[in-house]
Amino acid sequence: MPIEITDNADQSRFEITVDGRLAGFAEYRLLPDRIVFTHTEVADEFEGQGLAGKLVARALDVSRDTGLKVVPLCPYVAKYITRHPEYQDLVAESAH
C-alpha cells in the first residue's frame, strides 16, 4: 500500500494518504519564523499502523529543512518530540 505525505499549504496541514485515500493530517499555523502544530488526526480505519508517527516525522523534517522552529501545541506532536530527542532542537524557545 503506497503511503504519501504532502504539505497541503492551502489547508495549512500535512496530509498522509494510503492508496490515494486521505488517512490523516497534522494541522498547523505558519508564522514568519515558526510553525505551530495544532492538531493531528488519523481516521479510525487507519489507526494502529504507525501513520501518525510517519506523518509527524515528515512534518518535522520539512520544518527543519525550511528553517522553521516548531511550537508543538498538539499533544501528539509534543509527545512525539519528547520520545524522539533528535527533534528537540526544533522546539521554539517560547514553547518550552
WOWOQUI-V265769 format. One record per helix or strand of 2 or more residues. SS is the DSSP state (H for helix, E for strand). FROM is the first residue (numbers start at 1). TO is the last residue. Records with the same first field share a line. If there is no record, write none. Layout:
SS: FROM-TO ; FROM-TO
This chain:
E: 3-8 ; 13-18 ; 21-30 ; 34-42 ; 69-72
H: 9-11 ; 44-46 ; 51-65 ; 75-83 ; 85-90 ; 93-95
